[in-house]
Amino acid sequence: MTVKIVAEAGINCSSSLSTAKRMADIAIECGADAVKFQTFSKDRFPAIEHLRMPWKKQKRLFWYCNEQGIKWFSTPFDFSAINFLIQMDMKTWKVPSGLITNTGYLKRIAVCRGKKILSTGMSNLDEVNVAIGYLGRSSLTLLHCTSLYPTPYDQVNLSAMFSLREQFGLPVGLSDHSQGIEVPIAAAAMGAEIIEKHFTFDRNATGPDHAASIEPHELKQMVRSIRNVEQAIGDGVKKCSKGERGMVKEIRTRMNN
């Protein structure tokens, strides 16, 4: 299994098209499988309106991602945003944790074509179960998430991925807001199929998500480490490895004499 790594640019591009393009380039250079943004209507979030990228700019951004050959998607936060992203032929739909109990929103996402990802921050198993009922199980992945920015290590609760998988029998992953890259790497070792991580050019920049983000050199290291972990996991069969075969006679002869 290959973990799908999503580089979450989100609103860290601060409404700048050029910055968003640079972030898409960084995602490519670091080896991420996809880059993700956020889409919401004017006046939807007045406190962060200055971070909203107008949809005309977003069109150009998504065309740019297509030209560069990286998969993209964006989290819609309202119905108008959903309609816009349908026009952009978006292939993956992400339900944010804050809308997991919004039945009207869930019903609208359910009829959108493509894969679905449900982030489960601030929720319990009953709430997740209800959301799945609206979204349907087809092509759905559940992401464990703790909605704290940044998330302290003692509140990450990575083992909740197991609870989600055992309870619902669906693919699981992690939307991570902890600082550093240890948690996503551990999630890969624990069977996460999708890992989403915010990144930024400057963790000290002003904005709600920068402090919970990693910088480009960390994103590159995270991707490399996850790919190494994937190779190390292997197939689970206990046997003499290919590399060990040439050592068996030499080592056993030496140690048994």
CYANA upper distance limits for C-alpha pairs under 8 A (distance plus 0.5 A):
  1 MET  CA    193 GLU  CA      8.10
  1 MET  CA    230 GLU  CA      8.18
  2 THR  CA    193 GLU  CA      7.65
  2 THR  CA    230 GLU  CA      7.55
  3 VAL  CA    188 ALA  CA      7.40
  3 VAL  CA    192 ALA  CA      7.25
  3 VAL  CA    193 GLU  CA      5.26
  3 VAL  CA    194 ILE  CA      6.06
  3 VAL  CA    195 ILE  CA      7.58
  3 VAL  CA    226 ILE  CA      8.39
  3 VAL  CA    230 GLU  CA      8.34
  4 LYS  CA     32 ALA  CA      8.31
  4 LYS  CA     33 ASP  CA      6.40
  4 LYS  CA     34 ALA  CA      8.37
  4 LYS  CA    193 GLU  CA      6.61
  4 LYS  CA    194 ILE  CA      5.15
  4 LYS  CA    195 ILE  CA      6.77
  5 ILE  CA     32 ALA  CA      5.80
  5 ILE  CA     33 ASP  CA      5.74
  5 ILE  CA     34 ALA  CA      7.13
  5 ILE  CA    194 ILE  CA      6.45
  5 ILE  CA    195 ILE  CA      5.52
  5 ILE  CA    196 GLU  CA      6.57
  5 ILE  CA    197 LYS  CA      8.45
  5 ILE  CA    223 VAL  CA      7.90
  6 VAL  CA     32 ALA  CA      6.56
  6 VAL  CA     33 ASP  CA      6.46
  6 VAL  CA     34 ALA  CA      5.36
  6 VAL  CA     35 VAL  CA      6.09
  6 VAL  CA     36 LYS  CA      7.22
  6 VAL  CA    194 ILE  CA      7.83
  6 VAL  CA    195 ILE  CA      6.56
  6 VAL  CA    196 GLU  CA      5.11
  6 VAL  CA    197 LYS  CA      6.94
  7 ALA  CA     27 ALA  CA      6.60
  7 ALA  CA     32 ALA  CA      6.64
  7 ALA  CA     33 ASP  CA      8.27
  7 ALA  CA     34 ALA  CA      6.69
  7 ALA  CA     35 VAL  CA      5.25
  7 ALA  CA     36 LYS  CA      6.73
  7 ALA  CA    196 GLU  CA      6.64
  7 ALA  CA    197 LYS  CA      6.05
  7 ALA  CA    198 HIS  CA      6.62
  7 ALA  CA    199 PHE  CA      7.07
  7 ALA  CA    219 LEU  CA      8.47
  8 GLU  CA     35 VAL  CA      6.32
  8 GLU  CA     36 LYS  CA      5.28
  8 GLU  CA     37 PHE  CA      6.88
  8 GLU  CA    196 GLU  CA      6.85
  8 GLU  CA    197 LYS  CA      5.95
  8 GLU  CA    198 HIS  CA      4.80
  8 GLU  CA    199 PHE  CA      6.51
  9 ALA  CA     13 CYS  CA      7.13
  9 ALA  CA     20 ALA  CA      7.95
  9 ALA  CA     23 MET  CA      7.20
  9 ALA  CA     35 VAL  CA      7.22
  9 ALA  CA     36 LYS  CA      6.23
  9 ALA  CA     37 PHE  CA      5.91
  9 ALA  CA    198 HIS  CA      6.46
  9 ALA  CA    199 PHE  CA      6.33
  9 ALA  CA    200 THR  CA      7.41
 10 GLY  CA     36 LYS  CA      6.71
 10 GLY  CA     37 PHE  CA      4.54
 10 GLY  CA     38 GLN  CA      5.53
 10 GLY  CA     74 SER  CA      8.38
 10 GLY  CA    198 HIS  CA      7.74
 11 ILE  CA     15 SER  CA      7.58
 11 ILE  CA     37 PHE  CA      7.20
 11 ILE  CA     38 GLN  CA      6.81
 11 ILE  CA     51 LEU  CA      6.52
 11 ILE  CA     52 ARG  CA      7.51
 11 ILE  CA    209 ASP  CA      8.14
 12 ASN  CA     51 LEU  CA      8.34
 12 ASN  CA    199 PHE  CA      8.18
 12 ASN  CA    200 THR  CA      6.63
 12 ASN  CA    207 GLY  CA      7.77
 12 ASN  CA    209 ASP  CA      7.27
 12 ASN  CA    210 HIS  CA      7.12
 13 CYS  CA     17 LEU  CA      8.10
 13 CYS  CA     19 THR  CA      5.91
 13 CYS  CA     20 ALA  CA      5.65
 13 CYS  CA     23 MET  CA      8.08
 13 CYS  CA     51 LEU  CA      8.17
 13 CYS  CA    200 THR  CA      8.35
 14 SER  CA     19 THR  CA      8.36
 14 SER  CA     50 HIS  CA      7.77
 14 SER  CA     51 LEU  CA      4.96
 14 SER  CA     52 ARG  CA      7.46
 14 SER  CA     53 MET  CA      7.90
 15 SER  CA     20 ALA  CA      8.36
 15 SER  CA     50 HIS  CA      7.56
 15 SER  CA     51 LEU  CA      5.43
 15 SER  CA     52 ARG  CA      5.68
 15 SER  CA     53 MET  CA      4.56
 15 SER  CA     54 PRO  CA      7.86
 16 SER  CA     20 ALA  CA      6.69
 16 SER  CA     53 MET  CA      7.39
 17 LEU  CA     21 LYS  CA      6.66
 17 LEU  CA     53 MET  CA      8.12
 17 LEU  CA     57 LYS  CA      6.66
 17 LEU  CA     58 GLN  CA      8.05
 17 LEU  CA     61 LEU  CA      7.16
 18 SER  CA     22 ARG  CA      6.76
 19 THR  CA     23 MET  CA      6.69
 20 ALA  CA     24 ALA  CA      6.78
 20 ALA  CA     61 LEU  CA      7.65
 21 LYS  CA     25 ASP  CA      6.76
 21 LYS  CA     61 LEU  CA      6.96
 21 LYS  CA     64 TYR  CA      7.78
 21 LYS  CA     65 CYS  CA      8.28
 22 ARG  CA     26 ILE  CA      6.69
 23 MET  CA     27 ALA  CA      6.68
 23 MET  CA    200 THR  CA      8.36
 24 ALA  CA     28 ILE  CA      6.88
 24 ALA  CA     35 VAL  CA      6.76
 24 ALA  CA     65 CYS  CA      7.28
 24 ALA  CA     70 ILE  CA      8.31
 25 ASP  CA     29 GLU  CA      6.70
 26 ILE  CA     30 CYS  CA      6.50
 26 ILE  CA    216 PRO  CA      7.28
 27 ALA  CA     31 GLY  CA      6.79
 27 ALA  CA     32 ALA  CA      5.79
 27 ALA  CA     33 ASP  CA      8.44
 27 ALA  CA     34 ALA  CA      7.84
 27 ALA  CA     35 VAL  CA      6.87
 28 ILE  CA     32 ALA  CA      6.41
 28 ILE  CA     33 ASP  CA      8.24
 28 ILE  CA     70 ILE  CA      7.23
 29 GLU  CA    220 LYS  CA      8.30
 30 CYS  CA    216 PRO  CA      8.04
 30 CYS  CA    219 LEU  CA      6.92
 30 CYS  CA    220 LYS  CA      4.91
 30 CYS  CA    223 VAL  CA      7.32
 31 GLY  CA    220 LYS  CA      7.54
 31 GLY  CA    223 VAL  CA      6.94
 32 ALA  CA    223 VAL  CA      7.25
 33 ASP  CA     70 ILE  CA      7.52
 33 ASP  CA     71 LYS  CA      7.21
 34 ALA  CA     70 ILE  CA      6.44
 34 ALA  CA     71 LYS  CA      5.11
 34 ALA  CA     72 TRP  CA      5.85
 34 ALA  CA     73 PHE  CA      8.16
 35 VAL  CA     70 ILE  CA      7.77
 35 VAL  CA     71 LYS  CA      6.97
 35 VAL  CA     72 TRP  CA      5.45
 35 VAL  CA     73 PHE  CA      7.26
 36 LYS  CA     72 TRP  CA      6.09
 36 LYS  CA     73 PHE  CA      5.48
 36 LYS  CA     74 SER  CA      5.68
 36 LYS  CA     75 THR  CA      8.03
 37 PHE  CA     72 TRP  CA      8.40
 37 PHE  CA     73 PHE  CA      6.97
 37 PHE  CA     74 SER  CA      4.90
 37 PHE  CA     75 THR  CA      6.89
 38 GLN  CA     74 SER  CA      5.34
 38 GLN  CA     75 THR  CA      5.17
 38 GLN  CA     76 PRO  CA      6.73
 38 GLN  CA     77 PHE  CA      8.27
 39 THR  CA     52 ARG  CA      8.02
 39 THR  CA     53 MET  CA      8.10
 39 THR  CA     74 SER  CA      6.64
 39 THR  CA     75 THR  CA      6.35
 39 THR  CA     76 PRO  CA      5.34
 39 THR  CA     77 PHE  CA      6.87
 39 THR  CA     81 ALA  CA      6.36
 40 PHE  CA     44 ARG  CA      6.94
 40 PHE  CA     45 PHE  CA      8.50
 40 PHE  CA     52 ARG  CA      7.70
 40 PHE  CA     76 PRO  CA      6.42
 40 PHE  CA     77 PHE  CA      5.67
 40 PHE  CA     78 ASP  CA      6.67
 40 PHE  CA     80 SER  CA      8.20
 40 PHE  CA     81 ALA  CA      5.93
 41 SER  CA     77 PHE  CA      8.31
 41 SER  CA     78 ASP  CA      7.45
 41 SER  CA     80 SER  CA      7.06
 41 SER  CA     81 ALA  CA      6.68
 42 LYS  CA     49 GLU  CA      7.53
 42 LYS  CA     52 ARG  CA      8.22
 43 ASP  CA     49 GLU  CA      7.12
 44 ARG  CA     49 GLU  CA      8.26
 44 ARG  CA     78 ASP  CA      8.46
 45 PHE  CA     49 GLU  CA      6.39
 48 ILE  CA     52 ARG  CA      7.47
 53 MET  CA     57 LYS  CA      6.98
 53 MET  CA     58 GLN  CA      7.00
 54 PRO  CA     58 GLN  CA      6.87
 55 TRP  CA     59 LYS  CA      6.61
 55 TRP  CA     84 PHE  CA      8.41
 56 LYS  CA     60 ARG  CA      7.16
 57 LYS  CA     61 LEU  CA      6.67
 58 GLN  CA     62 PHE  CA      6.58
 59 LYS  CA     63 TRP  CA      6.67
 59 LYS  CA     88 MET  CA      7.85
 60 ARG  CA     64 TYR  CA      6.58
 61 LEU  CA     65 CYS  CA      6.82
 62 PHE  CA     66 ASN  CA      6.76
 62 PHE  CA     72 TRP  CA      7.57
 62 PHE  CA     88 MET  CA      8.43
 63 TRP  CA     67 GLU  CA      6.72
 64 TYR  CA     68 GLN  CA      6.69
 65 CYS  CA     69 GLY  CA      6.63
 65 CYS  CA     70 ILE  CA      6.03
 65 CYS  CA     71 LYS  CA      7.41
 65 CYS  CA     72 TRP  CA      7.16
 66 ASN  CA     70 ILE  CA      6.71
 66 ASN  CA     71 LYS  CA      7.57
 66 ASN  CA     72 TRP  CA      8.42
 72 TRP  CA     90 MET  CA      8.42
 73 PHE  CA     90 MET  CA      6.77
 73 PHE  CA     91 LYS  CA      7.65
 73 PHE  CA     92 THR  CA      6.52
 73 PHE  CA     93 TRP  CA      7.69
 74 SER  CA     85 LEU  CA      8.36
 74 SER  CA     93 TRP  CA      7.94
 74 SER  CA     94 LYS  CA      7.75
 75 THR  CA     93 TRP  CA      7.36
 75 THR  CA     94 LYS  CA      5.80
 75 THR  CA     95 VAL  CA      7.25
 75 THR  CA     96 PRO  CA      7.48
 76 PRO  CA     81 ALA  CA      5.67
 76 PRO  CA     82 ILE  CA      6.04
 76 PRO  CA     85 LEU  CA      8.21
 76 PRO  CA     94 LYS  CA      8.02
 76 PRO  CA     95 VAL  CA      8.20
 77 PHE  CA     81 ALA  CA      6.96
 77 PHE  CA     82 ILE  CA      8.16
 77 PHE  CA     96 PRO  CA      8.34
 77 PHE  CA     99 LEU  CA      8.49
 78 ASP  CA     82 ILE  CA      6.92
 78 ASP  CA    105 TYR  CA      7.92
 79 PHE  CA     83 ASN  CA      6.77
 79 PHE  CA    105 TYR  CA      7.74
 79 PHE  CA    108 ARG  CA      8.25
 80 SER  CA     84 PHE  CA      6.74
 81 ALA  CA     85 LEU  CA      6.72
 82 ILE  CA     86 ILE  CA      6.68
 82 ILE  CA    109 ILE  CA      8.21
 83 ASN  CA     87 GLN  CA      6.96
 84 PHE  CA     88 MET  CA      7.01
 85 LEU  CA     89 ASP  CA      6.90
 85 LEU  CA     90 MET  CA      6.23
 86 ILE  CA     90 MET  CA      6.41
 86 ILE  CA    112 CYS  CA      8.00
 90 MET  CA    114 GLY  CA      8.11
 91 LYS  CA    113 ARG  CA      7.44
 91 LYS  CA    114 GLY  CA      5.27
 91 LYS  CA    115 LYS  CA      6.99
 92 THR  CA    114 GLY  CA      5.79
 92 THR  CA    115 LYS  CA      5.21
 92 THR  CA    116 LYS  CA      6.37
 92 THR  CA    117 ILE  CA      8.01
 93 TRP  CA    109 ILE  CA      7.73
 93 TRP  CA    112 CYS  CA      8.30
 93 TRP  CA    114 GLY  CA      7.37
 93 TRP  CA    115 LYS  CA      6.60
 93 TRP  CA    116 LYS  CA      5.29
 93 TRP  CA    117 ILE  CA      6.59
 94 LYS  CA    116 LYS  CA      6.45
 94 LYS  CA    117 ILE  CA      5.17
 94 LYS  CA    118 LEU  CA      6.51
 94 LYS  CA    119 SER  CA      7.92
 95 VAL  CA     99 LEU  CA      7.21
 95 VAL  CA    100 ILE  CA      7.39
 95 VAL  CA    106 LEU  CA      8.31
 95 VAL  CA    109 ILE  CA      8.45
 95 VAL  CA    116 LYS  CA      8.14
 95 VAL  CA    117 ILE  CA      6.62
 95 VAL  CA    118 LEU  CA      5.41
 95 VAL  CA    119 SER  CA      6.53
 96 PRO  CA    100 ILE  CA      7.27
 96 PRO  CA    118 LEU  CA      7.21
 96 PRO  CA    119 SER  CA      5.86
 96 PRO  CA    120 THR  CA      8.18
 97 SER  CA    118 LEU  CA      7.94
 97 SER  CA    119 SER  CA      5.46
 97 SER  CA    120 THR  CA      5.67
 97 SER  CA    121 GLY  CA      5.42
 97 SER  CA    122 MET  CA      7.41
 97 SER  CA    123 SER  CA      8.29
 97 SER  CA    145 CYS  CA      8.42
 97 SER  CA    147 SER  CA      8.16
 98 GLY  CA    121 GLY  CA      8.05
 98 GLY  CA    122 MET  CA      8.37
 99 LEU  CA    105 TYR  CA      7.77
 99 LEU  CA    106 LEU  CA      8.38
100 ILE  CA    106 LEU  CA      7.89
100 ILE  CA    118 LEU  CA      8.20
100 ILE  CA    119 SER  CA      8.17
100 ILE  CA    120 THR  CA      7.61
100 ILE  CA    123 SER  CA      8.38
100 ILE  CA    127 GLU  CA      8.04
100 ILE  CA    128 VAL  CA      7.92
100 ILE  CA    131 ALA  CA      6.71
101 THR  CA    127 GLU  CA      7.46
101 THR  CA    131 ALA  CA      7.25
102 ASN  CA    106 LEU  CA      6.76
103 THR  CA    107 LYS  CA      6.60
103 THR  CA    131 ALA  CA      8.10
103 THR  CA    134 TYR  CA      7.77
104 GLY  CA    108 ARG  CA      6.87
105 TYR  CA    109 ILE  CA      6.78
106 LEU  CA    110 ALA  CA      6.54
106 LEU  CA    131 ALA  CA      7.50
106 LEU  CA    134 TYR  CA      6.52
106 LEU  CA    135 LEU  CA      6.53
107 LYS  CA    111 VAL  CA      7.41
107 LYS  CA    134 TYR  CA      6.30
107 LYS  CA    135 LEU  CA      7.04
108 ARG  CA    112 CYS  CA      7.52
109 ILE  CA    135 LEU  CA      7.52
110 ALA  CA    134 TYR  CA      7.28
110 ALA  CA    135 LEU  CA      5.09
110 ALA  CA    136 GLY  CA      7.38
114 GLY  CA    139 SER  CA      8.20
115 LYS  CA    139 SER  CA      5.61
115 LYS  CA    140 LEU  CA      6.80
116 LYS  CA    139 SER  CA      6.56
116 LYS  CA    140 LEU  CA      5.25
116 LYS  CA    141 THR  CA      6.93
117 ILE  CA    140 LEU  CA      6.18
117 ILE  CA    141 THR  CA      5.38
117 ILE  CA    142 LEU  CA      6.47
117 ILE  CA    143 LEU  CA      7.59
118 LEU  CA    140 LEU  CA      7.82
118 LEU  CA    141 THR  CA      6.79
118 LEU  CA    142 LEU  CA      5.47
118 LEU  CA    143 LEU  CA      6.47
119 SER  CA    142 LEU  CA      6.65
119 SER  CA    143 LEU  CA      5.23
119 SER  CA    144 HIS  CA      6.85
119 SER  CA    145 CYS  CA      6.83
119 SER  CA    175 SER  CA      7.50
120 THR  CA    124 ASN  CA      8.44
120 THR  CA    128 VAL  CA      7.35
120 THR  CA    142 LEU  CA      7.63
120 THR  CA    143 LEU  CA      6.52
120 THR  CA    144 HIS  CA      5.99
120 THR  CA    145 CYS  CA      6.07
120 THR  CA    146 THR  CA      8.34
121 GLY  CA    144 HIS  CA      7.18
121 GLY  CA    145 CYS  CA      4.97
121 GLY  CA    146 THR  CA      5.34
121 GLY  CA    147 SER  CA      5.70
122 MET  CA    145 CYS  CA      8.34
122 MET  CA    146 THR  CA      7.13
122 MET  CA    147 SER  CA      6.84
123 SER  CA    127 GLU  CA      6.50
123 SER  CA    128 VAL  CA      7.23
124 ASN  CA    128 VAL  CA      6.82
125 LEU  CA    129 ASN  CA      6.51
125 LEU  CA    164 LEU  CA      8.05
126 ASP  CA    130 VAL  CA      6.86
127 GLU  CA    131 ALA  CA      6.79
128 VAL  CA    132 ILE  CA      6.70
129 ASN  CA    133 GLY  CA      6.82
129 ASN  CA    168 PHE  CA      8.37
130 VAL  CA    134 TYR  CA      7.21
131 ALA  CA    135 LEU  CA      6.70
132 ILE  CA    136 GLY  CA      5.96
132 ILE  CA    137 ARG  CA      6.93
133 GLY  CA    137 ARG  CA      8.25
136 GLY  CA    140 LEU  CA      7.96
137 ARG  CA    170 LEU  CA      8.17
140 LEU  CA    170 LEU  CA      7.60
140 LEU  CA    171 PRO  CA      7.81
141 THR  CA    170 LEU  CA      6.77
141 THR  CA    171 PRO  CA      5.47
141 THR  CA    172 VAL  CA      6.00
141 THR  CA    173 GLY  CA      7.75
142 LEU  CA    164 LEU  CA      7.87
142 LEU  CA    170 LEU  CA      7.51
142 LEU  CA    171 PRO  CA      6.85
142 LEU  CA    172 VAL  CA      5.23
142 LEU  CA    173 GLY  CA      6.72
143 LEU  CA    161 MET  CA      8.10
143 LEU  CA    172 VAL  CA      6.06
143 LEU  CA    173 GLY  CA      5.04
143 LEU  CA    174 LEU  CA      5.18
143 LEU  CA    175 SER  CA      6.31
143 LEU  CA    194 ILE  CA      8.11
144 HIS  CA    158 LEU  CA      8.07
144 HIS  CA    160 ALA  CA      7.20
144 HIS  CA    161 MET  CA      6.25
144 HIS  CA    164 LEU  CA      8.26
144 HIS  CA    172 VAL  CA      7.83
144 HIS  CA    173 GLY  CA      6.70
144 HIS  CA    174 LEU  CA      5.38
144 HIS  CA    175 SER  CA      6.68
145 CYS  CA    156 VAL  CA      8.10
145 CYS  CA    174 LEU  CA      6.59
145 CYS  CA    175 SER  CA      5.58
145 CYS  CA    176 ASP  CA      6.71
145 CYS  CA    177 HIS  CA      8.30
146 THR  CA    151 THR  CA      7.20
146 THR  CA    155 GLN  CA      7.76
146 THR  CA    156 VAL  CA      6.60
146 THR  CA    175 SER  CA      8.38
146 THR  CA    176 ASP  CA      7.83
146 THR  CA    177 HIS  CA      7.60
147 SER  CA    151 THR  CA      7.78
147 SER  CA    177 HIS  CA      7.87
148 LEU  CA    152 PRO  CA      8.41
148 LEU  CA    177 HIS  CA      7.29
149 TYR  CA    177 HIS  CA      6.37
149 TYR  CA    178 SER  CA      7.85
149 TYR  CA    208 PRO  CA      8.14
149 TYR  CA    209 ASP  CA      7.10
149 TYR  CA    211 ALA  CA      7.40
149 TYR  CA    212 ALA  CA      5.73
150 PRO  CA    177 HIS  CA      5.81
150 PRO  CA    178 SER  CA      5.65
150 PRO  CA    179 GLN  CA      6.76
150 PRO  CA    211 ALA  CA      6.75
150 PRO  CA    212 ALA  CA      4.84
151 THR  CA    155 GLN  CA      7.03
151 THR  CA    156 VAL  CA      6.97
151 THR  CA    177 HIS  CA      5.91
151 THR  CA    178 SER  CA      4.96
151 THR  CA    179 GLN  CA      7.67
151 THR  CA    212 ALA  CA      7.95
152 PRO  CA    156 VAL  CA      7.17
152 PRO  CA    178 SER  CA      6.79
152 PRO  CA    179 GLN  CA      8.44
153 TYR  CA    157 ASN  CA      8.49
153 TYR  CA    178 SER  CA      7.23
156 VAL  CA    178 SER  CA      7.90
158 LEU  CA    183 VAL  CA      8.49
158 LEU  CA    187 ALA  CA      7.45
159 SER  CA    163 SER  CA      7.51
160 ALA  CA    164 LEU  CA      6.81
161 MET  CA    165 ARG  CA      6.76
161 MET  CA    172 VAL  CA      6.80
161 MET  CA    173 GLY  CA      7.33
161 MET  CA    174 LEU  CA      8.12
161 MET  CA    192 ALA  CA      8.23
162 PHE  CA    166 GLU  CA      6.48
163 SER  CA    167 GLN  CA      6.39
164 LEU  CA    168 PHE  CA      6.48
164 LEU  CA    169 GLY  CA      8.10
164 LEU  CA    170 LEU  CA      8.19
164 LEU  CA    172 VAL  CA      7.54
165 ARG  CA    169 GLY  CA      5.49
165 ARG  CA    170 LEU  CA      6.09
165 ARG  CA    171 PRO  CA      7.04
165 ARG  CA    172 VAL  CA      6.64
171 PRO  CA    192 ALA  CA      8.39
171 PRO  CA    193 GLU  CA      7.09
172 VAL  CA    191 GLY  CA      8.35
172 VAL  CA    192 ALA  CA      6.19
172 VAL  CA    193 GLU  CA      6.43
172 VAL  CA    194 ILE  CA      7.52
173 GLY  CA    187 ALA  CA      8.00
173 GLY  CA    191 GLY  CA      8.15
173 GLY  CA    192 ALA  CA      4.66
173 GLY  CA    193 GLU  CA      5.63
173 GLY  CA    194 ILE  CA      5.09
173 GLY  CA    195 ILE  CA      6.19
174 LEU  CA    184 PRO  CA      7.88
174 LEU  CA    187 ALA  CA      7.45
174 LEU  CA    192 ALA  CA      7.05
174 LEU  CA    194 ILE  CA      6.86
174 LEU  CA    195 ILE  CA      5.44
174 LEU  CA    196 GLU  CA      6.73
175 SER  CA    195 ILE  CA      6.50
175 SER  CA    196 GLU  CA      5.18
175 SER  CA    197 LYS  CA      6.82
176 ASP  CA    183 VAL  CA      7.99
176 ASP  CA    184 PRO  CA      7.37
176 ASP  CA    195 ILE  CA      7.94
176 ASP  CA    196 GLU  CA      6.68
176 ASP  CA    197 LYS  CA      5.99
176 ASP  CA    198 HIS  CA      8.18
177 HIS  CA    197 LYS  CA      7.44
177 HIS  CA    198 HIS  CA      7.72
177 HIS  CA    212 ALA  CA      5.76
177 HIS  CA    213 SER  CA      7.57
178 SER  CA    183 VAL  CA      7.66
178 SER  CA    212 ALA  CA      6.49
178 SER  CA    213 SER  CA      8.43
179 GLN  CA    211 ALA  CA      8.21
179 GLN  CA    212 ALA  CA      6.15
179 GLN  CA    213 SER  CA      7.27
179 GLN  CA    214 ILE  CA      7.59
180 GLY  CA    214 ILE  CA      6.90
180 GLY  CA    218 GLU  CA      8.07
181 ILE  CA    185 ILE  CA      6.96
181 ILE  CA    214 ILE  CA      8.22
181 ILE  CA    218 GLU  CA      7.57
181 ILE  CA    219 LEU  CA      8.37
181 ILE  CA    222 MET  CA      6.27
182 GLU  CA    186 ALA  CA      6.70
183 VAL  CA    187 ALA  CA      6.61
184 PRO  CA    188 ALA  CA      6.78
184 PRO  CA    195 ILE  CA      7.10
184 PRO  CA    197 LYS  CA      8.36
184 PRO  CA    222 MET  CA      8.07
184 PRO  CA    226 ILE  CA      8.33
185 ILE  CA    189 ALA  CA      7.05
185 ILE  CA    222 MET  CA      7.37
185 ILE  CA    225 SER  CA      7.15
185 ILE  CA    226 ILE  CA      5.92
185 ILE  CA    229 VAL  CA      8.01
186 ALA  CA    190 MET  CA      6.78
187 ALA  CA    191 GLY  CA      6.92
187 ALA  CA    192 ALA  CA      5.96
187 ALA  CA    195 ILE  CA      8.25
188 ALA  CA    192 ALA  CA      5.51
188 ALA  CA    193 GLU  CA      7.89
188 ALA  CA    195 ILE  CA      8.20
188 ALA  CA    226 ILE  CA      6.75
188 ALA  CA    229 VAL  CA      7.61
188 ALA  CA    230 GLU  CA      7.79
189 ALA  CA    229 VAL  CA      6.83
189 ALA  CA    230 GLU  CA      7.73
189 ALA  CA    233 ILE  CA      7.67
197 LYS  CA    213 SER  CA      7.61
197 LYS  CA    214 ILE  CA      8.27
198 HIS  CA    209 ASP  CA      8.07
198 HIS  CA    210 HIS  CA      8.47
198 HIS  CA    212 ALA  CA      7.46
198 HIS  CA    213 SER  CA      5.13
198 HIS  CA    214 ILE  CA      6.93
199 PHE  CA    210 HIS  CA      7.99
199 PHE  CA    213 SER  CA      5.03
199 PHE  CA    214 ILE  CA      5.10
199 PHE  CA    215 GLU  CA      6.08
199 PHE  CA    216 PRO  CA      7.44
199 PHE  CA    219 LEU  CA      7.60
200 THR  CA    210 HIS  CA      6.78
200 THR  CA    213 SER  CA      6.43
200 THR  CA    214 ILE  CA      6.57
200 THR  CA    215 GLU  CA      5.67
200 THR  CA    216 PRO  CA      7.47
201 PHE  CA    215 GLU  CA      5.96
201 PHE  CA    216 PRO  CA      7.04
202 ASP  CA    210 HIS  CA      7.61
202 ASP  CA    215 GLU  CA      6.94
203 ARG  CA    210 HIS  CA      5.38
203 ARG  CA    211 ALA  CA      5.73
203 ARG  CA    212 ALA  CA      8.13
203 ARG  CA    213 SER  CA      6.78
203 ARG  CA    214 ILE  CA      7.27
203 ARG  CA    215 GLU  CA      7.20
204 ASN  CA    210 HIS  CA      7.08
204 ASN  CA    211 ALA  CA      6.95
205 ALA  CA    210 HIS  CA      6.70
205 ALA  CA    211 ALA  CA      8.43
206 THR  CA    210 HIS  CA      7.57
209 ASP  CA    213 SER  CA      6.95
210 HIS  CA    214 ILE  CA      8.48
214 ILE  CA    218 GLU  CA      6.36
214 ILE  CA    219 LEU  CA      6.82
215 GLU  CA    219 LEU  CA      6.74
216 PRO  CA    220 LYS  CA      6.74
217 HIS  CA    221 GLN  CA      6.82
218 GLU  CA    222 MET  CA      6.46
219 LEU  CA    223 VAL  CA      6.71
220 LYS  CA    224 ARG  CA      6.73
221 GLN  CA    225 SER  CA      6.48
222 MET  CA    226 ILE  CA      6.61
223 VAL  CA    227 ARG  CA      6.72
224 ARG  CA    228 ASN  CA      6.76
225 SER  CA    229 VAL  CA      6.66
226 ILE  CA    230 GLU  CA      6.69
227 ARG  CA    231 GLN  CA      7.03
228 ASN  CA    232 ALA  CA      6.76
229 VAL  CA    233 ILE  CA      6.66
230 GLU  CA    234 GLY  CA      7.77
240 CYS  CA    244 GLU  CA      6.55
240 CYS  CA    245 ARG  CA      6.95
241 SER  CA    245 ARG  CA      6.97
243 GLY  CA    247 MET  CA      8.27
244 GLU  CA    248 VAL  CA      6.90
246 GLY  CA    250 GLU  CA      8.29
247 MET  CA    251 ILE  CA      6.39
248 VAL  CA    252 ARG  CA      6.42
249 LYS  CA    253 THR  CA      6.27
250 GLU  CA    254 ARG  CA      6.66
251 ILE  CA    255 MET  CA      6.58
252 ARG  CA    256 ASN  CA      6.28
253 THR  CA    257 ASN  CA      6.72
